[in-house]
Amino acid sequence: MVEYPQGWLSKGIENTGSVQAAWRTDPQRSGKSGCMADIGTHAAHLAEHVSGLKITHLCANLNIYGEEGYWMMTAMYCLSLKTGQLVF
């Protein structure tokens, strides 16, 4: 399991000129996935590196709660590795 908290994004700092926060919270720039696609690739690379196996399948569930600018996003990824093992 990989946890990558982004609590700093809940403070509205994208309105203070923070470039990192601005693109992560703007669907026009980051897409519907927000920063989850960016963070998810790090989790996937970590799973492959630690296991020494390649990912063959991916299933993800993305949930967004709250109002625009003050929301929480959670994601759950299930990876299938080359040997058939599942990683959640």
Distance bins in CASP14 RR format, pairs under 12 A and 6 or more apart:
PFRMAT RR
TARGET T0000
AUTHOR 0000-0000-0000
RMODE 2
METHOD distances of the structure
MODEL  1
1 43 0 0 0 0 1 0 0 0 0 0 0
1 46 0 0 0 0 0 1 0 0 0 0 0
1 47 0 0 0 0 1 0 0 0 0 0 0
1 50 0 0 0 0 0 1 0 0 0 0 0
1 76 0 0 0 0 1 0 0 0 0 0 0
1 77 0 0 0 0 1 0 0 0 0 0 0
1 78 0 0 0 0 0 1 0 0 0 0 0
1 79 0 0 0 0 0 1 0 0 0 0 0
1 86 0 0 0 0 0 1 0 0 0 0 0
1 87 0 0 0 0 1 0 0 0 0 0 0
1 88 1 0 0 1 0 0 0 0 0 0 0
2 39 0 0 0 0 1 0 0 0 0 0 0
2 40 0 0 0 0 1 0 0 0 0 0 0
2 41 0 0 0 0 0 1 0 0 0 0 0
2 42 1 0 0 1 0 0 0 0 0 0 0
2 43 1 0 1 0 0 0 0 0 0 0 0
2 44 0 0 0 0 1 0 0 0 0 0 0
2 45 0 0 0 0 0 1 0 0 0 0 0
2 46 1 0 1 0 0 0 0 0 0 0 0
2 47 1 0 0 1 0 0 0 0 0 0 0
2 48 0 0 0 0 0 1 0 0 0 0 0
2 49 0 0 0 0 0 1 0 0 0 0 0
2 50 0 0 0 0 1 0 0 0 0 0 0
2 75 0 0 0 0 0 1 0 0 0 0 0
2 76 0 0 0 0 0 1 0 0 0 0 0
2 77 0 0 0 0 1 0 0 0 0 0 0
2 79 0 0 0 0 0 1 0 0 0 0 0
2 87 0 0 0 0 1 0 0 0 0 0 0
2 88 0 0 0 0 1 0 0 0 0 0 0
3 39 0 0 0 0 0 1 0 0 0 0 0
3 40 0 0 0 0 0 1 0 0 0 0 0
3 42 0 0 0 0 0 1 0 0 0 0 0
3 43 0 0 0 0 1 0 0 0 0 0 0
3 46 0 0 0 0 0 1 0 0 0 0 0
3 74 0 0 0 0 0 1 0 0 0 0 0
3 75 0 0 0 0 0 1 0 0 0 0 0
3 76 0 0 0 0 0 1 0 0 0 0 0
3 77 0 0 0 0 0 1 0 0 0 0 0
3 88 0 0 0 0 0 1 0 0 0 0 0
4 35 0 0 0 0 1 0 0 0 0 0 0
4 36 0 0 0 0 1 0 0 0 0 0 0
4 38 0 0 0 0 1 0 0 0 0 0 0
4 39 1 0 1 0 0 0 0 0 0 0 0
4 40 1 0 0 1 0 0 0 0 0 0 0
4 41 0 0 0 0 0 1 0 0 0 0 0
4 42 1 0 0 1 0 0 0 0 0 0 0
4 43 1 0 0 1 0 0 0 0 0 0 0
4 44 0 0 0 0 0 1 0 0 0 0 0
4 46 0 0 0 0 1 0 0 0 0 0 0
4 73 0 0 0 0 0 1 0 0 0 0 0
4 74 0 0 0 0 0 1 0 0 0 0 0
4 75 0 0 0 0 1 0 0 0 0 0 0
4 77 0 0 0 0 0 1 0 0 0 0 0
5 35 0 0 0 0 0 1 0 0 0 0 0
5 39 0 0 0 0 0 1 0 0 0 0 0
5 72 0 0 0 0 0 1 0 0 0 0 0
5 73 0 0 0 0 0 1 0 0 0 0 0
5 74 0 0 0 0 0 1 0 0 0 0 0
6 12 0 0 0 0 0 1 0 0 0 0 0
6 13 0 0 0 0 0 1 0 0 0 0 0
6 14 0 0 0 0 0 1 0 0 0 0 0
6 20 0 0 0 0 0 1 0 0 0 0 0
6 21 0 0 0 0 1 0 0 0 0 0 0
6 24 1 0 0 1 0 0 0 0 0 0 0
6 25 0 0 0 0 0 1 0 0 0 0 0
6 34 0 0 0 0 0 1 0 0 0 0 0
6 35 1 0 0 1 0 0 0 0 0 0 0
6 36 0 0 0 0 1 0 0 0 0 0 0
6 38 0 0 0 0 0 1 0 0 0 0 0
6 39 1 0 0 1 0 0 0 0 0 0 0
6 40 0 0 0 0 0 1 0 0 0 0 0
6 42 0 0 0 0 0 1 0 0 0 0 0
6 71 0 0 0 0 0 1 0 0 0 0 0
6 72 0 0 0 0 1 0 0 0 0 0 0
6 73 0 0 0 0 1 0 0 0 0 0 0
6 74 0 0 0 0 0 1 0 0 0 0 0
6 75 0 0 0 0 0 1 0 0 0 0 0
7 13 0 0 0 0 0 1 0 0 0 0 0
7 21 0 0 0 0 0 1 0 0 0 0 0
7 24 0 0 0 0 0 1 0 0 0 0 0
7 25 0 0 0 0 0 1 0 0 0 0 0
7 35 0 0 0 0 0 1 0 0 0 0 0
7 70 0 0 0 0 0 1 0 0 0 0 0
7 71 0 0 0 0 0 1 0 0 0 0 0
7 72 0 0 0 0 1 0 0 0 0 0 0
7 73 0 0 0 0 0 1 0 0 0 0 0
7 74 0 0 0 0 0 1 0 0 0 0 0
8 14 0 0 0 0 0 1 0 0 0 0 0
8 16 0 0 0 0 0 1 0 0 0 0 0
8 18 0 0 0 0 1 0 0 0 0 0 0
8 20 0 0 0 0 1 0 0 0 0 0 0
8 21 1 0 0 1 0 0 0 0 0 0 0
8 24 0 0 0 0 1 0 0 0 0 0 0
8 25 0 0 0 0 0 1 0 0 0 0 0
8 35 0 0 0 0 0 1 0 0 0 0 0
9 15 0 0 0 0 0 1 0 0 0 0 0
9 18 0 0 0 0 1 0 0 0 0 0 0
9 20 0 0 0 0 1 0 0 0 0 0 0
9 21 1 0 1 0 0 0 0 0 0 0 0
9 22 0 0 0 0 0 1 0 0 0 0 0
9 23 0 0 0 0 0 1 0 0 0 0 0
9 24 1 0 0 1 0 0 0 0 0 0 0
9 25 1 0 0 1 0 0 0 0 0 0 0
9 26 0 0 0 0 0 1 0 0 0 0 0
9 30 0 0 0 0 0 1 0 0 0 0 0
9 34 0 0 0 0 1 0 0 0 0 0 0
9 35 1 0 0 1 0 0 0 0 0 0 0
9 36 0 0 0 0 0 1 0 0 0 0 0
9 39 0 0 0 0 0 1 0 0 0 0 0
9 69 0 0 0 0 1 0 0 0 0 0 0
9 70 0 0 0 0 1 0 0 0 0 0 0
9 71 0 0 0 0 1 0 0 0 0 0 0
9 72 0 0 0 0 1 0 0 0 0 0 0
9 73 0 0 0 0 1 0 0 0 0 0 0
10 21 0 0 0 0 0 1 0 0 0 0 0
10 24 0 0 0 0 0 1 0 0 0 0 0
10 25 0 0 0 0 1 0 0 0 0 0 0
10 65 0 0 0 0 0 1 0 0 0 0 0
10 66 0 0 0 0 0 1 0 0 0 0 0
10 67 0 0 0 0 0 1 0 0 0 0 0
10 69 0 0 0 0 1 0 0 0 0 0 0
10 70 1 0 0 1 0 0 0 0 0 0 0
10 71 0 0 0 0 1 0 0 0 0 0 0
10 72 1 0 0 1 0 0 0 0 0 0 0
10 73 0 0 0 0 0 1 0 0 0 0 0
11 18 0 0 0 0 1 0 0 0 0 0 0
11 21 0 0 0 0 1 0 0 0 0 0 0
11 25 0 0 0 0 0 1 0 0 0 0 0
11 69 0 0 0 0 0 1 0 0 0 0 0
11 70 0 0 0 0 1 0 0 0 0 0 0
12 18 0 0 0 0 1 0 0 0 0 0 0
12 21 1 0 0 1 0 0 0 0 0 0 0
12 22 0 0 0 0 0 1 0 0 0 0 0
12 24 0 0 0 0 0 1 0 0 0 0 0
12 25 1 0 0 1 0 0 0 0 0 0 0
12 67 0 0 0 0 0 1 0 0 0 0 0
12 68 0 0 0 0 0 1 0 0 0 0 0
12 69 1 0 0 1 0 0 0 0 0 0 0
12 70 1 0 0 1 0 0 0 0 0 0 0
12 71 0 0 0 0 0 1 0 0 0 0 0
13 19 0 0 0 0 0 1 0 0 0 0 0
13 20 0 0 0 0 1 0 0 0 0 0 0
13 21 1 0 1 0 0 0 0 0 0 0 0
13 22 0 0 0 0 1 0 0 0 0 0 0
13 24 0 0 0 0 0 1 0 0 0 0 0
13 25 0 0 0 0 1 0 0 0 0 0 0
13 69 0 0 0 0 0 1 0 0 0 0 0
13 70 0 0 0 0 0 1 0 0 0 0 0
14 20 0 0 0 0 1 0 0 0 0 0 0
14 21 1 1 0 0 0 0 0 0 0 0 0
14 22 1 0 1 0 0 0 0 0 0 0 0
14 23 0 0 0 0 1 0 0 0 0 0 0
14 24 1 0 0 1 0 0 0 0 0 0 0
14 25 1 0 1 0 0 0 0 0 0 0 0
14 26 1 0 0 1 0 0 0 0 0 0 0
14 27 0 0 0 0 0 1 0 0 0 0 0
14 29 0 0 0 0 0 1 0 0 0 0 0
14 30 0 0 0 0 0 1 0 0 0 0 0
14 34 0 0 0 0 0 1 0 0 0 0 0
14 35 0 0 0 0 0 1 0 0 0 0 0
14 68 0 0 0 0 0 1 0 0 0 0 0
14 69 1 0 0 1 0 0 0 0 0 0 0
14 70 0 0 0 0 0 1 0 0 0 0 0
14 71 0 0 0 0 0 1 0 0 0 0 0
15 21 0 0 0 0 1 0 0 0 0 0 0
15 22 0 0 0 0 1 0 0 0 0 0 0
15 25 0 0 0 0 1 0 0 0 0 0 0
15 26 0 0 0 0 0 1 0 0 0 0 0
15 68 0 0 0 0 0 1 0 0 0 0 0
15 69 0 0 0 0 1 0 0 0 0 0 0
15 70 0 0 0 0 0 1 0 0 0 0 0
16 22 0 0 0 0 1 0 0 0 0 0 0
16 25 0 0 0 0 0 1 0 0 0 0 0
17 23 0 0 0 0 0 1 0 0 0 0 0
17 25 0 0 0 0 0 1 0 0 0 0 0
18 24 0 0 0 0 1 0 0 0 0 0 0
18 25 0 0 0 0 1 0 0 0 0 0 0
18 26 0 0 0 0 0 1 0 0 0 0 0
19 25 0 0 0 0 0 1 0 0 0 0 0
19 26 0 0 0 0 0 1 0 0 0 0 0
19 29 0 0 0 0 0 1 0 0 0 0 0
20 26 0 0 0 0 0 1 0 0 0 0 0
20 29 0 0 0 0 0 1 0 0 0 0 0
20 30 0 0 0 0 0 1 0 0 0 0 0
20 35 0 0 0 0 1 0 0 0 0 0 0
20 38 0 0 0 0 0 1 0 0 0 0 0
21 29 0 0 0 0 0 1 0 0 0 0 0
21 30 0 0 0 0 0 1 0 0 0 0 0
21 34 0 0 0 0 0 1 0 0 0 0 0
21 35 0 0 0 0 1 0 0 0 0 0 0
21 69 0 0 0 0 0 1 0 0 0 0 0
22 28 0 0 0 0 0 1 0 0 0 0 0
22 29 1 0 0 1 0 0 0 0 0 0 0
22 30 0 0 0 0 1 0 0 0 0 0 0
22 34 0 0 0 0 0 1 0 0 0 0 0
22 35 0 0 0 0 0 1 0 0 0 0 0
22 69 0 0 0 0 0 1 0 0 0 0 0
23 29 1 0 1 0 0 0 0 0 0 0 0
23 30 1 0 1 0 0 0 0 0 0 0 0
23 31 0 0 0 0 1 0 0 0 0 0 0
23 34 0 0 0 0 1 0 0 0 0 0 0
23 35 0 0 0 0 1 0 0 0 0 0 0
23 37 0 0 0 0 0 1 0 0 0 0 0
23 38 0 0 0 0 1 0 0 0 0 0 0
24 30 1 0 1 0 0 0 0 0 0 0 0
24 31 0 0 0 0 0 1 0 0 0 0 0
24 33 0 0 0 0 0 1 0 0 0 0 0
24 34 1 0 0 1 0 0 0 0 0 0 0
24 35 1 1 0 0 0 0 0 0 0 0 0
24 36 0 0 0 0 1 0 0 0 0 0 0
24 37 0 0 0 0 0 1 0 0 0 0 0
24 38 1 0 0 1 0 0 0 0 0 0 0
24 39 0 0 0 0 1 0 0 0 0 0 0
24 69 0 0 0 0 0 1 0 0 0 0 0
24 71 0 0 0 0 0 1 0 0 0 0 0
24 73 0 0 0 0 1 0 0 0 0 0 0
25 31 0 0 0 0 0 1 0 0 0 0 0
25 34 1 0 0 1 0 0 0 0 0 0 0
25 35 1 0 0 1 0 0 0 0 0 0 0
25 36 0 0 0 0 0 1 0 0 0 0 0
25 64 0 0 0 0 0 1 0 0 0 0 0
25 68 0 0 0 0 1 0 0 0 0 0 0
25 69 1 0 0 1 0 0 0 0 0 0 0
25 70 0 0 0 0 1 0 0 0 0 0 0
25 71 0 0 0 0 1 0 0 0 0 0 0
25 72 0 0 0 0 0 1 0 0 0 0 0
25 73 0 0 0 0 1 0 0 0 0 0 0
26 32 0 0 0 0 0 1 0 0 0 0 0
26 34 0 0 0 0 1 0 0 0 0 0 0
26 35 0 0 0 0 0 1 0 0 0 0 0
26 68 0 0 0 0 0 1 0 0 0 0 0
26 69 0 0 0 0 1 0 0 0 0 0 0
27 33 0 0 0 0 1 0 0 0 0 0 0
27 34 1 0 0 1 0 0 0 0 0 0 0
27 35 0 0 0 0 0 1 0 0 0 0 0
27 36 0 0 0 0 0 1 0 0 0 0 0
27 37 0 0 0 0 0 1 0 0 0 0 0
27 64 0 0 0 0 0 1 0 0 0 0 0
27 68 0 0 0 0 1 0 0 0 0 0 0
27 69 0 0 0 0 0 1 0 0 0 0 0
27 71 0 0 0 0 0 1 0 0 0 0 0
27 73 0 0 0 0 0 1 0 0 0 0 0
28 34 0 0 0 0 0 1 0 0 0 0 0
29 35 0 0 0 0 0 1 0 0 0 0 0
29 37 0 0 0 0 0 1 0 0 0 0 0
29 38 0 0 0 0 0 1 0 0 0 0 0
30 36 0 0 0 0 1 0 0 0 0 0 0
30 37 1 0 0 1 0 0 0 0 0 0 0
30 38 1 0 0 1 0 0 0 0 0 0 0
30 39 0 0 0 0 0 1 0 0 0 0 0
30 73 0 0 0 0 0 1 0 0 0 0 0
31 37 1 0 0 1 0 0 0 0 0 0 0
31 38 0 0 0 0 0 1 0 0 0 0 0
31 62 0 0 0 0 0 1 0 0 0 0 0
32 62 0 0 0 0 1 0 0 0 0 0 0
32 64 0 0 0 0 1 0 0 0 0 0 0
32 73 0 0 0 0 0 1 0 0 0 0 0
32 75 0 0 0 0 0 1 0 0 0 0 0
33 39 0 0 0 0 1 0 0 0 0 0 0
33 40 0 0 0 0 1 0 0 0 0 0 0
33 41 0 0 0 0 0 1 0 0 0 0 0
33 60 0 0 0 0 1 0 0 0 0 0 0
33 61 0 0 0 0 0 1 0 0 0 0 0
33 62 1 0 0 1 0 0 0 0 0 0 0
33 63 0 0 0 0 0 1 0 0 0 0 0
33 64 0 0 0 0 1 0 0 0 0 0 0
33 73 0 0 0 0 1 0 0 0 0 0 0
33 75 0 0 0 0 1 0 0 0 0 0 0
33 77 0 0 0 0 0 1 0 0 0 0 0
34 40 0 0 0 0 0 1 0 0 0 0 0
34 62 0 0 0 0 1 0 0 0 0 0 0
34 64 0 0 0 0 1 0 0 0 0 0 0
34 69 0 0 0 0 0 1 0 0 0 0 0
34 71 0 0 0 0 0 1 0 0 0 0 0
34 73 1 0 0 1 0 0 0 0 0 0 0
34 75 0 0 0 0 1 0 0 0 0 0 0
35 41 0 0 0 0 0 1 0 0 0 0 0
35 42 0 0 0 0 0 1 0 0 0 0 0
35 62 0 0 0 0 0 1 0 0 0 0 0
35 64 0 0 0 0 0 1 0 0 0 0 0
35 71 0 0 0 0 0 1 0 0 0 0 0
35 73 1 0 0 1 0 0 0 0 0 0 0
35 75 0 0 0 0 0 1 0 0 0 0 0
36 42 0 0 0 0 0 1 0 0 0 0 0
36 43 0 0 0 0 1 0 0 0 0 0 0
36 44 0 0 0 0 0 1 0 0 0 0 0
36 60 1 0 0 1 0 0 0 0 0 0 0
36 61 0 0 0 0 0 1 0 0 0 0 0
36 62 1 0 0 1 0 0 0 0 0 0 0
36 63 0 0 0 0 0 1 0 0 0 0 0
36 64 0 0 0 0 1 0 0 0 0 0 0
36 72 0 0 0 0 0 1 0 0 0 0 0
36 73 1 0 0 1 0 0 0 0 0 0 0
36 74 0 0 0 0 1 0 0 0 0 0 0
36 75 1 0 1 0 0 0 0 0 0 0 0
36 76 0 0 0 0 0 1 0 0 0 0 0
36 77 0 0 0 0 1 0 0 0 0 0 0
37 43 0 0 0 0 0 1 0 0 0 0 0
37 44 0 0 0 0 0 1 0 0 0 0 0
37 58 0 0 0 0 0 1 0 0 0 0 0
37 60 0 0 0 0 1 0 0 0 0 0 0
37 62 0 0 0 0 1 0 0 0 0 0 0
37 73 0 0 0 0 0 1 0 0 0 0 0
37 75 0 0 0 0 1 0 0 0 0 0 0
37 77 0 0 0 0 0 1 0 0 0 0 0
38 44 0 0 0 0 0 1 0 0 0 0 0
38 45 0 0 0 0 0 1 0 0 0 0 0
38 73 0 0 0 0 0 1 0 0 0 0 0
38 75 0 0 0 0 0 1 0 0 0 0 0
39 45 0 0 0 0 0 1 0 0 0 0 0
39 46 0 0 0 0 0 1 0 0 0 0 0
39 60 0 0 0 0 0 1 0 0 0 0 0
39 62 0 0 0 0 0 1 0 0 0 0 0
39 73 0 0 0 0 1 0 0 0 0 0 0
39 74 0 0 0 0 0 1 0 0 0 0 0
39 75 0 0 0 0 1 0 0 0 0 0 0
39 77 0 0 0 0 0 1 0 0 0 0 0
40 46 0 0 0 0 1 0 0 0 0 0 0
40 47 0 0 0 0 1 0 0 0 0 0 0
40 55 0 0 0 0 0 1 0 0 0 0 0
40 58 0 0 0 0 1 0 0 0 0 0 0
40 60 0 0 0 0 1 0 0 0 0 0 0
40 62 0 0 0 0 0 1 0 0 0 0 0
40 73 0 0 0 0 0 1 0 0 0 0 0
40 75 1 0 0 1 0 0 0 0 0 0 0
40 76 0 0 0 0 0 1 0 0 0 0 0
40 77 1 0 0 1 0 0 0 0 0 0 0
40 79 0 0 0 0 0 1 0 0 0 0 0
41 47 0 0 0 0 0 1 0 0 0 0 0
41 48 0 0 0 0 0 1 0 0 0 0 0
41 55 0 0 0 0 0 1 0 0 0 0 0
41 58 0 0 0 0 0 1 0 0 0 0 0
41 60 0 0 0 0 0 1 0 0 0 0 0
41 77 0 0 0 0 0 1 0 0 0 0 0
41 79 0 0 0 0 0 1 0 0 0 0 0
42 48 0 0 0 0 0 1 0 0 0 0 0
42 49 0 0 0 0 0 1 0 0 0 0 0
42 77 0 0 0 0 0 1 0 0 0 0 0
43 49 0 0 0 0 0 1 0 0 0 0 0
43 50 0 0 0 0 0 1 0 0 0 0 0
43 55 0 0 0 0 0 1 0 0 0 0 0
43 58 0 0 0 0 0 1 0 0 0 0 0
43 60 0 0 0 0 0 1 0 0 0 0 0
43 75 0 0 0 0 1 0 0 0 0 0 0
43 76 0 0 0 0 0 1 0 0 0 0 0
43 77 1 0 0 1 0 0 0 0 0 0 0
43 78 0 0 0 0 0 1 0 0 0 0 0
43 79 0 0 0 0 1 0 0 0 0 0 0
43 87 0 0 0 0 1 0 0 0 0 0 0
43 88 0 0 0 0 0 1 0 0 0 0 0
44 50 0 0 0 0 0 1 0 0 0 0 0
44 51 0 0 0 0 0 1 0 0 0 0 0
44 53 0 0 0 0 0 1 0 0 0 0 0
44 54 0 0 0 0 0 1 0 0 0 0 0
44 55 1 0 1 0 0 0 0 0 0 0 0
44 56 0 0 0 0 0 1 0 0 0 0 0
44 57 0 0 0 0 0 1 0 0 0 0 0
44 58 1 0 0 1 0 0 0 0 0 0 0
44 60 0 0 0 0 0 1 0 0 0 0 0
44 75 0 0 0 0 0 1 0 0 0 0 0
44 77 1 0 0 1 0 0 0 0 0 0 0
44 78 0 0 0 0 0 1 0 0 0 0 0
44 79 1 0 0 1 0 0 0 0 0 0 0
44 80 0 0 0 0 0 1 0 0 0 0 0
44 81 0 0 0 0 0 1 0 0 0 0 0
44 87 0 0 0 0 1 0 0 0 0 0 0
45 51 0 0 0 0 0 1 0 0 0 0 0
45 52 0 0 0 0 0 1 0 0 0 0 0
45 54 0 0 0 0 0 1 0 0 0 0 0
45 55 0 0 0 0 1 0 0 0 0 0 0
45 79 0 0 0 0 0 1 0 0 0 0 0
46 52 0 0 0 0 0 1 0 0 0 0 0
46 55 0 0 0 0 0 1 0 0 0 0 0
46 77 0 0 0 0 0 1 0 0 0 0 0
46 79 0 0 0 0 0 1 0 0 0 0 0
46 87 0 0 0 0 1 0 0 0 0 0 0
47 53 0 0 0 0 1 0 0 0 0 0 0
47 54 0 0 0 0 1 0 0 0 0 0 0
47 55 1 0 0 1 0 0 0 0 0 0 0
47 56 0 0 0 0 0 1 0 0 0 0 0
47 58 0 0 0 0 0 1 0 0 0 0 0
47 77 0 0 0 0 1 0 0 0 0 0 0
47 78 0 0 0 0 0 1 0 0 0 0 0
47 79 1 0 1 0 0 0 0 0 0 0 0
47 80 0 0 0 0 0 1 0 0 0 0 0
47 81 1 0 0 1 0 0 0 0 0 0 0
47 82 0 0 0 0 0 1 0 0 0 0 0
47 85 0 0 0 0 0 1 0 0 0 0 0
47 86 0 0 0 0 0 1 0 0 0 0 0
47 87 1 0 1 0 0 0 0 0 0 0 0
47 88 0 0 0 0 0 1 0 0 0 0 0
48 54 1 0 0 1 0 0 0 0 0 0 0
48 55 1 0 0 1 0 0 0 0 0 0 0
48 56 0 0 0 0 0 1 0 0 0 0 0
48 58 0 0 0 0 0 1 0 0 0 0 0
48 79 0 0 0 0 1 0 0 0 0 0 0
48 81 0 0 0 0 1 0 0 0 0 0 0
48 82 0 0 0 0 1 0 0 0 0 0 0
48 87 0 0 0 0 1 0 0 0 0 0 0
49 55 0 0 0 0 0 1 0 0 0 0 0
50 79 0 0 0 0 0 1 0 0 0 0 0
50 81 0 0 0 0 0 1 0 0 0 0 0
50 87 0 0 0 0 1 0 0 0 0 0 0
51 79 0 0 0 0 1 0 0 0 0 0 0
51 80 0 0 0 0 0 1 0 0 0 0 0
51 81 1 0 0 1 0 0 0 0 0 0 0
51 82 0 0 0 0 1 0 0 0 0 0 0
51 83 0 0 0 0 1 0 0 0 0 0 0
51 84 0 0 0 0 0 1 0 0 0 0 0
51 85 1 0 0 1 0 0 0 0 0 0 0
51 86 0 0 0 0 0 1 0 0 0 0 0
51 87 1 0 0 1 0 0 0 0 0 0 0
52 81 0 0 0 0 1 0 0 0 0 0 0
52 82 0 0 0 0 1 0 0 0 0 0 0
52 83 0 0 0 0 0 1 0 0 0 0 0
52 85 0 0 0 0 0 1 0 0 0 0 0
52 87 0 0 0 0 0 1 0 0 0 0 0
53 79 0 0 0 0 1 0 0 0 0 0 0
53 80 0 0 0 0 1 0 0 0 0 0 0
53 81 1 0 1 0 0 0 0 0 0 0 0
53 82 1 0 1 0 0 0 0 0 0 0 0
53 83 1 0 0 1 0 0 0 0 0 0 0
53 84 0 0 0 0 1 0 0 0 0 0 0
53 85 1 0 0 1 0 0 0 0 0 0 0
53 86 0 0 0 0 0 1 0 0 0 0 0
53 87 0 0 0 0 1 0 0 0 0 0 0
54 79 0 0 0 0 0 1 0 0 0 0 0
54 80 0 0 0 0 0 1 0 0 0 0 0
54 81 1 0 0 1 0 0 0 0 0 0 0
54 82 1 0 1 0 0 0 0 0 0 0 0
54 83 0 0 0 0 1 0 0 0 0 0 0
54 84 0 0 0 0 0 1 0 0 0 0 0
54 85 0 0 0 0 0 1 0 0 0 0 0
54 87 0 0 0 0 0 1 0 0 0 0 0
55 77 0 0 0 0 1 0 0 0 0 0 0
55 78 0 0 0 0 0 1 0 0 0 0 0
55 79 1 0 1 0 0 0 0 0 0 0 0
55 80 1 0 0 1 0 0 0 0 0 0 0
55 81 1 0 0 1 0 0 0 0 0 0 0
55 82 1 0 0 1 0 0 0 0 0 0 0
55 83 0 0 0 0 0 1 0 0 0 0 0
55 84 0 0 0 0 0 1 0 0 0 0 0
55 85 0 0 0 0 0 1 0 0 0 0 0
55 86 0 0 0 0 0 1 0 0 0 0 0
55 87 0 0 0 0 1 0 0 0 0 0 0
56 78 0 0 0 0 0 1 0 0 0 0 0
56 79 0 0 0 0 1 0 0 0 0 0 0
56 80 1 0 1 0 0 0 0 0 0 0 0
56 81 1 0 0 1 0 0 0 0 0 0 0
56 82 1 0 1 0 0 0 0 0 0 0 0
56 83 0 0 0 0 1 0 0 0 0 0 0
56 84 1 0 0 1 0 0 0 0 0 0 0
56 85 0 0 0 0 0 1 0 0 0 0 0
56 86 0 0 0 0 0 1 0 0 0 0 0
56 87 0 0 0 0 0 1 0 0 0 0 0
57 77 0 0 0 0 0 1 0 0 0 0 0
57 78 0 0 0 0 1 0 0 0 0 0 0
57 79 1 0 0 1 0 0 0 0 0 0 0
57 80 1 1 0 0 0 0 0 0 0 0 0
57 81 0 0 0 0 1 0 0 0 0 0 0
57 82 0 0 0 0 0 1 0 0 0 0 0
57 84 0 0 0 0 1 0 0 0 0 0 0
57 85 0 0 0 0 0 1 0 0 0 0 0
57 86 0 0 0 0 1 0 0 0 0 0 0
57 87 0 0 0 0 0 1 0 0 0 0 0
58 75 0 0 0 0 0 1 0 0 0 0 0
58 76 0 0 0 0 0 1 0 0 0 0 0
58 77 1 0 0 1 0 0 0 0 0 0 0
58 78 1 0 0 1 0 0 0 0 0 0 0
58 79 1 0 1 0 0 0 0 0 0 0 0
58 80 1 0 0 1 0 0 0 0 0 0 0
58 81 0 0 0 0 0 1 0 0 0 0 0
58 86 0 0 0 0 0 1 0 0 0 0 0
58 87 0 0 0 0 1 0 0 0 0 0 0
58 88 0 0 0 0 0 1 0 0 0 0 0
59 75 0 0 0 0 0 1 0 0 0 0 0
59 76 0 0 0 0 1 0 0 0 0 0 0
59 77 1 0 0 1 0 0 0 0 0 0 0
59 78 1 0 1 0 0 0 0 0 0 0 0
59 79 0 0 0 0 1 0 0 0 0 0 0
59 80 0 0 0 0 1 0 0 0 0 0 0
59 86 0 0 0 0 1 0 0 0 0 0 0
59 87 0 0 0 0 0 1 0 0 0 0 0
59 88 0 0 0 0 1 0 0 0 0 0 0
60 73 0 0 0 0 0 1 0 0 0 0 0
60 74 0 0 0 0 0 1 0 0 0 0 0
60 75 1 0 1 0 0 0 0 0 0 0 0
60 76 1 0 0 1 0 0 0 0 0 0 0
60 77 1 0 1 0 0 0 0 0 0 0 0
60 78 1 0 0 1 0 0 0 0 0 0 0
60 79 0 0 0 0 1 0 0 0 0 0 0
60 88 0 0 0 0 0 1 0 0 0 0 0
61 73 0 0 0 0 0 1 0 0 0 0 0
61 74 0 0 0 0 1 0 0 0 0 0 0
61 75 1 0 0 1 0 0 0 0 0 0 0
61 76 1 0 1 0 0 0 0 0 0 0 0
61 77 0 0 0 0 1 0 0 0 0 0 0
61 78 0 0 0 0 1 0 0 0 0 0 0
61 88 0 0 0 0 0 1 0 0 0 0 0
62 71 0 0 0 0 0 1 0 0 0 0 0
62 72 0 0 0 0 0 1 0 0 0 0 0
62 73 1 0 0 1 0 0 0 0 0 0 0
62 74 1 0 0 1 0 0 0 0 0 0 0
62 75 1 0 1 0 0 0 0 0 0 0 0
62 76 0 0 0 0 1 0 0 0 0 0 0
62 77 0 0 0 0 1 0 0 0 0 0 0
63 71 0 0 0 0 0 1 0 0 0 0 0
63 72 0 0 0 0 1 0 0 0 0 0 0
63 73 1 0 0 1 0 0 0 0 0 0 0
63 74 1 0 1 0 0 0 0 0 0 0 0
63 75 1 0 0 1 0 0 0 0 0 0 0
63 76 0 0 0 0 1 0 0 0 0 0 0
64 70 0 0 0 0 0 1 0 0 0 0 0
64 71 1 0 1 0 0 0 0 0 0 0 0
64 72 1 0 0 1 0 0 0 0 0 0 0
64 73 1 0 1 0 0 0 0 0 0 0 0
64 74 0 0 0 0 1 0 0 0 0 0 0
64 75 0 0 0 0 1 0 0 0 0 0 0
65 71 1 0 0 1 0 0 0 0 0 0 0
65 72 1 0 1 0 0 0 0 0 0 0 0
65 73 1 0 0 1 0 0 0 0 0 0 0
65 74 1 0 0 1 0 0 0 0 0 0 0
66 72 1 0 0 1 0 0 0 0 0 0 0
66 73 0 0 0 0 1 0 0 0 0 0 0
66 74 0 0 0 0 0 1 0 0 0 0 0
75 88 0 0 0 0 0 1 0 0 0 0 0
76 87 0 0 0 0 0 1 0 0 0 0 0
76 88 1 0 0 1 0 0 0 0 0 0 0
77 86 0 0 0 0 0 1 0 0 0 0 0
77 87 0 0 0 0 1 0 0 0 0 0 0
77 88 1 0 0 1 0 0 0 0 0 0 0
78 84 0 0 0 0 0 1 0 0 0 0 0
78 85 0 0 0 0 0 1 0 0 0 0 0
78 86 1 0 0 1 0 0 0 0 0 0 0
78 87 1 0 0 1 0 0 0 0 0 0 0
78 88 1 0 1 0 0 0 0 0 0 0 0
79 85 0 0 0 0 1 0 0 0 0 0 0
79 86 1 0 0 1 0 0 0 0 0 0 0
79 87 1 0 1 0 0 0 0 0 0 0 0
79 88 1 0 0 1 0 0 0 0 0 0 0
80 86 1 0 1 0 0 0 0 0 0 0 0
80 87 1 0 0 1 0 0 0 0 0 0 0
80 88 0 0 0 0 0 1 0 0 0 0 0
81 87 1 0 0 1 0 0 0 0 0 0 0
81 88 0 0 0 0 0 1 0 0 0 0 0
END
